[in-house]
Amino acid sequence: MTAAVPNPEDGLTPYGLTCEMLPTPLGLDEPSPRLSWKLRSARRGDTQTAYRLTMALSPGDLDDPQRLLWDTGRRTAADGVLVPFDGPALHSTTRYHWRVQVWDADGAPAGRADSWFETGLLHADEWRAVWIGRDTQAPAVMDPPDDEDRTERTRHLLPCSHLRRSFDLGDLRPVRARVYASARGVYELRLNGRRVGDAELAPGWTEYHRRVLYQTYDVGDLLEAGENVLGVVLADGWWSGFVGFDSRRQALHYGDAPQVIVQVLLEFADGSQRWIRTDENWRERSGAIRYADLLMGEYVDARDDLPGWDAPGYDDTGWHAAVVLDRATGVLRAAPDQPVRVTEDLPARSVVRRPGGHHIVDLGQNMVGRVRLTIRGAERGQRIRLRHAEMLQDEELYLDNLRTAEATDFYVAAGDPVEVFEPRFTFHGFRYVEVTGYPGDLRAEDVVGRVLHSDTPWTGEFACSDETVTRLQSNIRWSQRGNFVSIPTDCPQRDERLGWLADAQVFLPTACRNADVRAFFARWMRDVVDAQDADGAFPDVAPKLCVPREGAPAWGDGGVIIPWHLYRVYGDRRALERSYPAMAAWVDHIHRHNPDLVWRHHVGNHYGDWLQVDAQTPRDLLATAYFARSAQIVAQAAEVLGEHADTKRYGALHAAVRDTFVDAFVNTGTGADGDAAGDEGRIVGGTQTGYLLALAFDLMPERLVPAAVRHLAADIEARDRHLTTGFVGVSLLCPVLAEHGHADLAYALLHQDTYPSWGHSIRHGATTIWERWDGWTGERGFQSPAMNSFNHYSLGSVGEWLYGGVAGIDQRPGSVAYRHLLLRPRIGGRLTWASARQETPLGAAACGWSLQPEAQPEELHIEVTVPPGAVATLHIPTADPAGVREGRAELPGRAEIEVIDRLPGELVVDLASGTYHFITPPPQH
């Protein structure tokens, strides 16, 4: 827990303390962790002028200068974004308490706050445990599931292992106890009959050949005098189960059976230590879980449960000895981000008994996770089947789009009056559940959807007056939840669930608005970098499997775009440093194979603007635009990192590619009559995405920008205000239109509810973002089941514009971590109000507007909040710049507000930190 001491009279106070982007991390292995804090103050214009960090081994020692391990003294700084620890070397398995004290705008001591972090095993040789698992040569303890329940795919899946180790503490109780655990596979840790921790599907999916994450648990409260029992349930997971869209089990990718490694540290009052480790002394057998697979589902036979197996007093003489499978521990790294957790329970909305005797359950929301089913009155041996789907067809499950993923769970009842079935080592993407074999009538209260995702903290909120747009924001958030399961995946239901780089890079700006995803993406970027080939090519997916080829344009470019965006939004320079050599190598790879600077060679499986509608953006145009963008970003990153020679080299390359783009794809001449009807400014192919890339990536000569914008707008108008963009173009659509004077068109597209549009899916019941604009239409029904996900966040990348364009929270070019906010609310469409709030690295920022027609004359109200440490430039849309008031006071007149410009229809002001309420005559919209 963190503790904050507020300054009197609501003065400057630090809050939201993190170490390595996590609150109170347990088991950190970063030798130079970075400490961060946010700031709040009720006083306008307040800011941090200095800070002091101190560190000690106990909270009380923070108040004793003689016992401090680290003291920065008073350091001048306006914020607390990722301040590196530069004290003495940290020791393994040690808890460090730290405090931040801040000074306010007047230079006076203000608030302070305390937190802690704990190191894990900082050195590879501190791992003395070994990888253990099942002896595959030993005879099976349990019979396999009934053949009638087995398919060709599940027939080869093996039972989950139960592993246990008993140890005796005598009369001693440790004063401190930690477990360090991981698996090649997924595991659940148990101690004395109770589950340890709340992580699901741990340790998660990484590039296992390079990195396997371990978790740290505090188990002091679970230990007892005398005998104690440590237990592990071990399943295939991503290591040896079905992964991706290969039709076979993935033994060739990683391994053929799961393994686990556990190391327990017990510390006693006399200073002594005791270690307990996985070795050949552990015992193993299978139990009730006959198989568990992430794609196929889970089969549990409750008749073969093992009561008390993980508690003292159990007789394990019939168990096999576990086998040591590997002694190499160099790949183990502490988990640097939030685990997957159950974050919400969804009660069933309805249960319908169908003519065949089965039940169809509607949870009311397309979700990712599993079902908890309460079973009443089942006979011993009664088999209950659960199948999962996103959609219904003719009132039954629509399963075709799952492809080879079976998404089916089985439960064989023990015969108790009441039993509860909840799978533990699988997850599904679904809204509907078909329950077959349930005894009697199934009640809605007996079915609960348990929502699973990586537990990245929610930090942003957007709301507005239009129900459809509010539903769109909800759908975006639900798709983010469902596809952030250990890695950023493309879809959660079918046989894929891969970390596609293009999907991630186009959606990242929206993801950063909704949640704090910095640790999640920084960790995944290590897998992206590790997957780069010797020629410098990033892959399409990471971890790299199923799609081994070099990355396509916009896909491979994710390896450049993502770390740069993490730096811009969160100030994460370290992620940029670690990625920079790979970023530069990617651009060199493109340049080496395309010396004429038009990217036509080494394009992988070129997807173009994936799933665009009624348009075909030239692929070499799209590729070359991304070549220019990646070169530009590498030049900018080089400048940040002090690589000045690279700044010059890649800056020159960017300029050259930009010129080549214009020569190859832009008509720079003038039409016959010299007016907008001519060809000047036209892009080859004439697609919306082509114009959007040229405008968003600043590839058009300035004199041609107005003409290009007219051509883009004309195409949208000619299509009755409908879009044609696919994955690549969609995120640019509304921002580019609004930035170039066509906010009316941006709003028209946002409100559109006929195909193709966001509103079309919502009108037809969507509760998540669809993969395709035409996933289902009234004319054609379902699209091809070969590729038709109904939970796929890419087309939801418009969410970034809801925050930044509609509500108006953004940052100026060159700003990092929102230190200089750009607040630019846009009044338009059917909206009468919109608001957004976002936790930035500095603190809470907010911007909202509302039209007040009841006022005479009509008024526009704008409310904004600027966190301490930041400044803001606010553009106030108004019919009368001279008539803007702050509260009811005239401008200027307040020291925290500086009028920068009065323009037709707009007043521009600079703001210090604080909360402001402006009132003005509204603009025409």
N, C-alpha and C positions, 0 to 999 in steps of 0.2 A: 504494500500500500504506500502511496505517497501522501505526504502531509504538507499542507500549505499554511503559512502564517500570514493572514491578510494585513495590509497596511491600514492604519486607522483612517477612517473616513473614506473607505473604498478606494484607497490609493493603488498604486501599481503593485500587482501581485503575479508571481509566476504560477503557472498551472500546467497540467498535461506533460509532466516530466517523462522523458524516455531515455533509454540507453540503447544505442544501436537501433533506434526507431521502434523500440518495444518498451512498454511500461514494465518495470521490475522483471527483466528477463532472468530466468533460472537456467544456468548452464551455458553461459556465453563463452565462445572460444576466440573472440576477436582480441588480439593483444593490445590494440589501441582503440578502445570503444569510443564512440562519439555520444556526447550528452546534449540533450535538447530540452527546451522548455518554451511554452507560450506565455503570453502576457495579457492581462486584462486590467482595466482601470476605469472608474466612473468619471475620471477627470479628463476633459478635452485637452488635446495637445500633449498628453502624457506620453512619455517614451522612456525606454531604458537608456541610460547614459553609461552605465558600467555594470559589471557583475563580478561576483567572487564565487569560485567553486572550492569546496573543501570535501575531503574524503577521509573516512575512518572505518575501523572494523566493527564498531557498534554505534547505535544511534546516540548514546550518551557521550561517546568520545567526540562527536561533532562539536560539542560545547567546550571541549578542553583543548586549547591550542597545543599543548605538549603531546597530545596523542593523535594528532592529525597525521595521516599518511601523505596527504597532498593538499596544498593550499596555493591557489593561483594568485592570491592577493587581488587587489582591485584592478580589473582590466576594463579598458574603455571598449564598449561595443553597444550597438543599438538593438541587438536581438540575441537570441540563444539558439541558433539553427546549427545543429551538428557540430558542436565544439569538441575537437579531439582531446581525449585524455592524454596528457603529456607528463604524467607523474612517473614514479618508480614502477618497475616491471611488476605485473600482476602475477599472483600465484593461482594455481589450479584449485578448484573446489573450495573457493573462498567467497564469502559474501562481503561486499563493499557497500557501505552506506555513504551517500553523498548529499550535499546541500548546495543550493544556489541562493545567493543573496543578491538583490538587484538595487540599483540606485535610480531614482526617477528623473524626470526632465529638469528638475531644479538641482540635481546632483545630491539630493538628500537620500539617506538610506530608506529603502521601501520594504516591500514584502520579501519573504523567503519561503522556500519549500524544500522538503526532504524526500529522498527516494533511495532505492538500492538496486544493485544488480549482483548476480552471482556468477562466478566463472565455472566452467565445466572442466573438461580434461584438455588442457592447452597444448599438450605434447603427445605425439602419437605413441611414444613408448610408455605412456601411462595406462594404455589399454592392455590389461593382462588377461582379459576374457577372450574366448575364442567363439567362432561361429558354430552353432550346433543345430541339429535337426533330427529328422526321422531316419532310422536305419531302414533304407528301402529294401534290404534283403530279409528283414524280419517278417514273419508271417503276420497278416492283418489281424487285428483284434476284433474289428467289427465287420459284419457283412456289408456289401455295397448296397446302395438303394435299389429298390425294386426296378427290374428292367423296364417296366412300362413307364417309369418316370424318366428314364435316361434317354437322351438323344445322342446322336453320333458325336456331337461336340462335348457334351457333359460326361460321356462314358469314360473318358480318360482323365477326368478330374479326380484328385485324391482327397481323402478326408482331411480335415484340419487337425493339426497336431496340438495336443495338450502336453506341455512340459512343466515339470515341477521340481523344486529343490527344497528340502527341509533343512533348517538350521536351528540350533539351540542357543539362546542367549543366557540361559541360566537365570540368575537373579538380577542380571544387569539390564538396564535400559539405556540405550544410547541417548546422548544429548542432541545428536544430529544424525540424520540418516538420509542418504540420497541414493537414487537408482539412476544409472545411465543405461539406456536401452535403445536398441534399434533392431531392424529386421531387413533382410532381403525378402520382401513380401510385405504383409501387413500383420500387425500384432495387437493384442490386448494384454496388458499387464495386470496381474492380480496379486494381492498380498493378504493372507489370512482371511480368505473368503470374500474380499471386497475388491472392487475395481480400483485401479490406481490411475488418477488423472481422468481427463475428459476428452482427450484427443481421439479422433476417429481416423481410421485408415492410416494410422501412423506406421512408418515415418514419412509417408508421402512418396511421390514419384520424382526422382532426379535421374540424371545420367549416372546410373549405378556404377559403371566402370570407373568413373572419376570421383563420384561423391555419393555417399549414403549418409543421410542425416540421422542424428541420434537425439533423443529427448531426455530431459532431466526431470526427476520427480522428487519431491519432498515427501518421504513416507514415515516420518517420525511418529505421527499420530496413529499409524496402523500397526506398529510393532507391539509385541507383548512379551512379558517375561516367559521364559521357557521356550517351547517349540514354536517356530514361525515357519510359514510356508510361502515361498515365492512361486507364482505360476504364470505361464504364458500360453495364450491361445494364438496359434500361428496359421495364417492363410496365405494363398498364392499372391493375391494382389497384382500389382503391375510386374512383379519380378518373374513369376512363372505361370501366370494366368493368361487369359485372352486379352490382348491389347490391340487397339487400332482396328483396321479392317482386314487383316490377314484372316483367312478362314481356318487357320490352325492355331494350336496353342503356341505360345511365343518362346519356346525353349531356346530357339536359336538367337534370340535377342539378349536374354539375360541368363536365366538358370532354369533347371527342370524341377526344382523343389525349393520351398522356402527355407530360410535359415534365420536364426535369432542370436543376438548377442546381448548380454546383460552383465552389468558390473555394479555391485552394491557397496557403498562406503558407509560404514558405521563408525561414529566417533563417540568416545566415552568421556566421562567427567575427568578421569585421570590423564587425559591427553592421548590415550592409546587409540588405535584404529584397527578395524577388522574389515577385510574385503571378502565379498562373496561373488563368485564369477560363474559364468556359464563354462562348463567343462564336461568331461565324460561322466561325472557323478550325477548329472541330471537324469531324470526318468521321463519317458515319453510314451504316449499312446493316443489313439484317436478316440473320439467321443460322439456326441450327438450330431455334430456338424459334419455330414457326409461329404459335402463339398461346398466351397464358397468361391465364387468368381465374380469379378466386377461387372462383366458383361452378361454372363449367363444367369447369374442369380445364386441363391443359397438353398441348400437342402438340409433340413434339420429333422432328425428322428428323435423325438423327446423320450422315447422308450430307452434310448441308450445314453441318457444323460448320466453324468458322473457326480452325484451329490457329494459335496465336501472334498472334492479332489484338490482344491486350492486352499484347504484349511488344515490346521493341526489335527493329528489323530487319524488321518486317512491311511489306509493300508495300500501301498503301491507295489506290493511284491509281484503282482501280475503284469506290471508295466515293463517295457523294454528300456534298456540303457540308451540314452541319446548318443548320437554319433558326432564327433568333431568333424566338421566339414571344411573349415578354413581357419587358418591362424593369422591371416593378413588383415590388419586393422587400419592400414594407412588411408583408406578411403573415408573413414568416419569423420564427420564434421557436425558441430552443434547446429541444431535447427535454428535458422536466423529469422524466421517469420512465424506468424500465427498458424496454429494447426487447423485442420478441418475439425469442426465441431457441429453438434446439433444445436441450432440457434433458434428454432421455433417449432411449435407443434401446430398443425392444421387439423382441426376437427372435420370429419366428413360433412359435406353439405347435404348429400342425399344418398340413399341406398335403394336400388330398384331390383326386385327379383324378376329375372328373365324366365321365359318359357322353358328353357332347358334346365332350370333349377339352380343356376348360378346367380350371383348377385353382381351388379355393376355399381361401384361406389364412385361418386364424384366428390373430389376434394375442393372443387371450385377454383383451383389455382394450379397452373402447370408448375411443378416444383421438382426439386432434385433431392433425393434422399431415399427413404424407405418407409414401410408401413409398420405400425405397431397394432397387432390384431389381438383382441381379447376373444377367447374361444370358450364357449359355455356348453357343457354337456356333451363333449365329444367322447366317443368310445375309444378305448385303447386300440391303436393301430389305424384310426381313421385318418385319411390323407386329405389335406387341404392345400389347394393350389392358388397362388396369387400371381396374376399376370398384370403387367403395367403398360399403359399407353397414354399418349398425349391427347388423342382425339378419338371420337366415336364415328362409326359409319353404320348407318341403319341401326342405331342404338346398341351396337356391340363395339368392342375394342377395335380400333384401327391399328394393326400391327405391322403392316407391310413396310413402313418406313424405318423399322428397327433393323432391317436387313438381317444379318446373322446373329445379332444380339438377341438372346432369348428373354432376358429380363423377367425371369420366372422364378418364384420362390416356392418351396414346398415345406410343409410342416406335417409330420406324423405325430398324432397326439399320444400322450402317455396315459390318458384316461382319467385325469383329475377333473374335479367339477369345474374348475376355472383354470385355464392356461393362457399364457401370454406369449405370442410369437413376435419377435422382432429380429430380423437378420442383423448381423454385426459386421460382415465383411463384404458387403456388396452395396451398390446404390443404383438407382434408376432415375430416369427422367420421365415424369408422368403427371397427369391430372386424374386419370381414371384407373381404377383397379377392378379386375374381375376376380371374384372369390368363388372358387368351385370346391364343393365338398364340405361346406360349412354345415354344422348340425342345426337344423331349424332355420328360423329367420334371423338374418344378420341385422343388428341395430346400428344406427349411425354412430352412437356413442362408443361402439366397440372398435371403431376404425379411426386411427390418428395418423396423419402424415407427418413424418419427422424430417425437418428440413436440414440438409447438410451442406456446408460449404466452408472454404477457408475463412476463418473468422476475422477478416479485415474490418477494422472499426468503421462504422458509418459516420461520415463527417460532413455530408452535404444534404441539403433539402431544397427541393424546388416545388412550388405550388402555383396555381393560377386559377382564373375564373372559369376556364373551359374544361368540362369533364373529360372530353376525349384526350386533350393534351395532358391532363393530370393522369389519366389512365396510361398514356404513352410513357410518362416518366415512371410509373409503377412497373410497367412491363420491362422497361430498360433495367431497373434495379433487380427485378426477379431473374432476368436473363444473366445479369452480372453474378448474382448469387449462385445460380445453377451451373455456371460455367467456370467459376473460380473454385475448382476442387483440386487442391494441391498445385495444379498448374492452370494457366488460362487456356481453356479448351474451346473447341469450336461448337460442340453439341454434347449433351449429356445422355442421350437416349439410345443411339444406335451404336454400331460397331465402328467407332472412330475415336472420339474424345481425345484428339491430338492437340498439341500446342502449336497451332498455325500462327506464324509470325505476322502475316498481314492482318488477320482478324484482330490480333492483339494490338498492333500499332495503330490501326484506325480507331479502335475503341478505347485505347488508353486515356486520351484526354477526358472522355466521359467517365471512365472508371475512377480517375483521380478526383473528379468532382463529387462523386457519390461516396467514396470511401478512401481511407488511408491505405493505399496499396503500395507504398514505397518499399517496405521490406519484402512483400510478396513478389514484386517485379524485379527487385534487385537480386533476389535469390534465383529467380528463373533465368535472369540474364546470364548467370554463370553457366547454365545449361546451354543457352544459345551460343555463347562464346566457345564452350567446349565442343560444340557440334560443328564448328567451322572446319572446313577441309584444308588440306595443305596448300591449295591454290588461293585460299582466301575467301572462298564462297561460303556464306551462311546457308543453312538448309531452309526448307519450307516449314519444317516443324522441329520443335525441341521439347523434350529429349528426342534425339534423332533416331527414329525407327519407322518402319513401314514406308517412308518416303525418303530414301537415301540420297536422292539426286540433289544437285545444287539448287539453291533457292531461285525462285522466279522474281522478276521485277515487282516491287511493292511487298513481296514476301521476304526475300532476303534483306531488303532495305530496313525491315523491322529491327535488325541488329544494330543499325545506326540510329534510327529514329527514337527507339524506346529509351536508351540511356540518356540521350539528349533531353528528352521530355522529362525524365525523372530529375535531371539536374535543374531544368527550368522551373518545375513546379515545387520540388522539395529541397532544392539546393544540395542534392546528393552528388558532390564532387567525386567521392570515392568510387561510386558506381561508374561514373564517367571515366575515371582514370583506369579502372580495371577493364573497361570495355574498349578504350580508345585504340589500342593496337589492332584489335579485331575490326573495329570500324574502318580504320585506315586501310587495312588489308582487303576489305570488301570493295572499297572504291578502287583500289589498285587492281583488283581482280577484274572489275568491269572495264576499266581503262585499258588494261593489257590486252583484252580480247576484242576491244572495240576502239582501235586507235583513231578511227574517223569520227568518234564521239557520238555516233548514233548507235544506241544499244540494240543490236540485232543478234549478236552471237553470245553463246553461253547464257541463255535465258531460262534454263531449266524447263519445267512444264509450264510454259507461259500461260497464265490464267487470264491476262488482260484485266478488264474491269468486271470481275467475276459476277455473274448473274445480273448484268445490266438488262434492261428491257427495251426491246424494239430499237436497239442501237448497237453499233459495233465500233468502239473506240479503237483506232489503229494501235496495234500492240507496240510497235516501235516508237510511236509517239508517247505512249504511257511510260514505256521503259526509259526513254531518254529524259523525260521529265523527272523521273525518280533518280536517274543518274545525276542530274543537276542538283536535285535536292540533297542527296546523300553527300555529294562533294561539298556543298555549301555547309552542311552540318559538321562535317569533319573539320573544315576550316574554322568554324566557330568554336568547336570543341578544342582544337589545337590552341586557339587564342586564350581560352580559359585556362588551359593547362600549361601555358607558357612555352608551347612548342612553336616558336615563332617562324621557323623555317617551313614547318608544315602549314602554318596559317597562310603563308605566301603561296606555297605550291598548290594547295588544294583550293585556295581562293582563285588562283589563276585558272585552274582546271574548271571550277564552277563557271567562271565567266566564259570560258571557251565552249563549254557544253551549252550554256545558255544561248550564245550566239549561234551555235550549230542547230539548236532546237528551232530558233526563229527561221533560219535559212531553210530548214528541212520541212517545217510543218506550219508556218505562218505566212499568209499572204500579206506582204508588206506594201503592195501597190495600192492604187486608188481606183475605185469603180469608174465606169465610163462617165458618169455624171458627177463623180466626186462626192456623192452623198452616202448616207447610211445604207442605201440599197445596193451599194457596190460590194466588192469582195474584200476590200481592205479590212484587215484584222480577222479574217476568217481562218479557222484552224482546219487542217486536213481531217476529213471525216465528219466535221461539223457536229460532234456529239457534245452533250452537256458536260460529260466528264473531261473531254479534251479541253474545253474552255476553262473548266474549273481548275484543272491542273496548271494550265498556263497562268491563270490569274492568281491562284493561291500560292504557287511557288515562285511568283514574280519573274516569269519567263517572257512576258510580253513587253516589247518596247513601250515606254510610257505613252507615246503619242498614239499607240494602237489600242490602249486599254479601253477607252470609251467605245470604240467600234466592237471590240471583242465582247464587251458587256452587252451591247445591243444585240449581237448575234445570239448570245446565250439566252437573254430574256425573250427574244423572238421565238427561239425553239420551244421554250416552256409555254409561251402563249399559244403557239401553233398546236400544241398538244393539249389544249384546254386546261392549262396549268397543271400538268402532270410531269413527273420526273421520269428519267430513263436510267438513272445512275445505279451502278452495282456497288459492290463492297468498297471499291477504291474511291469512287466519286461521291458517295452519299454523305460522308462527313464534311465535305467541303461545300455542299450545295447551299444551305441556308446562310452560313457565314459569308461566303463570297457575294451572294446576292445582296445581303444587307449592307456589307461593307461598300458596295459600289452603287448604292442608291436605290436598290430594289427590295427593300424590306417588305413591301407589299406582296411581292412574289414569294418571298421566303415564308411569309405568313400564310399565303394561299396554299402553298405546298404542305405546310404544317397542318392546316385545317382540312385538307383534301380527304375525302372518305371513299372515293371510288378508285378502282384499280388503275394503276399501281400507286399505292400510298401507304403511309403508316395507319391512317384512319381506316383503310379498307380492312386490314386484319382485325382491328379493334371492333369494327362494326360487326364482324363475324365471330366475335367472342374471344379473341386472343387475350391471354393474360401474360404472355411473354413475347419477345421479338421473334418473328419468323425468319428462317434462313432465306426464303425466297419471297418476293412480292406476290407471287402467284402460288404460294403453298396450297391454297384452296381458293377456288373461285366458283361463283354460282353457275357459270357456263360449263366449266370443265371438271369441277370437283377437285380431287386431290391431284397434285402434280406427280411426276414419276417418283415412285418409292425409292429409286436408286439414290436420291439425294433430296430429302424433303424434311428437314428438321423444323420443329415448331418452337425451338428454344435455342436461339443462336444470336449472339449479341451484335454482330457486325453492323446490321442495318439500324441498330439503335445508337449509332455514334452521333446522331443528331442531338443526343442529350447534352453534349458539351455546349451546343448553341443555346439550349434552354437556359443554362446558367449564365453563359457569357454574352449571349445576344438578346434574349428576351428579358431576363431579369437584370443582366448587365454587369456581372462580376467578371473581371478579366484583369490581366496585368499588362503594363506597357511593354513594347519591344525592348529587350535588353534587361528587363527586370527579372530577378530570380527569387523564388520562394515568396512571391507576392509582396515584395518590399515596396514596390510602386504599383498600386492598384490603378486600373483603368475601369472606371464605373460608367457604363454607357447603356442605360435602359432604353429599350426601343418599344414605343407605344404602337400597337398595330393589331391587325387581324380582328378576331372577335373578342379579344381579351379586354376586360375592364380592370383587371389587376393581375400582377405577377410578382413573385418574390422568391429570393434564394438566400440561403445562408450556407456558409462554407467555413470549415475549420482549416485555415491556412497554417503553414509552419510557424507563423508569428502569432496567430490567435484568430478569433472569430471575425469574419468579414460578412457583410450582408448588404443587399441592395434589393429594393422593392418599390413598386409604383402602383398607384390606384387612381382611377378617374372618379371624381366626385360630381356626378351630374346634378345632385340636389343643391349644390352651392350655386349662388347667383353672383357673378357668372360662374360657369363650370370651372372646377379646379382640378389640377393634377397634383397629387401628393407623391413625393419621392422621399423614402427613408433609407439611409445608408449608415453602415457602421464600418469604421476603419480601425484595425487593431493597433495597439501601441507598437512602435517600431516601424510602422508602415506609414506611407503618405499615399494620397489618392488624387487622381485627376477625374473629376466628375463632369460628364456632359449632360446638361439638363435640357431635354427637349421642351420647347416653350414657344408659344405664339408671341410672347412679349418678353425678350431678355431683360428689359429694364424693370419688368414687373415681378421678378422672382423674389420671394421672401424666404428667410430662414426662420421657421416658426412664423411669427408675424412681424419680424424685424426686417428692415431694408438691408440690401447688400450694396457695398461692403459695410463693415461696421463691427465685424468680429475678427479677432486676431487669428483664429484658426481657419478662416476662409479667405482665400485670395482669388479675386476675379481675374482670370487669365484672358478671356476673350468673349466678346458679345458678337455672335454671328446671326445671320437670319435663321430663325427657328431654333437657336441653340445658345445656351450660356455655358461657358466652360469655367470651372473653378478648381483650384487646388485646395485640398483639405488636409489638415493634420488629423491625428487619431481622435476617435470619438464617435458619437452617434448624432446624426443630423436629420432634420425634417424640413424639406423644402416644399413650398407651395407656389404654384405658378399657373397661369392660364395654359391649358393644354395646347399642343400643336394640332394642326390639321392632320388627320391620319385616316 
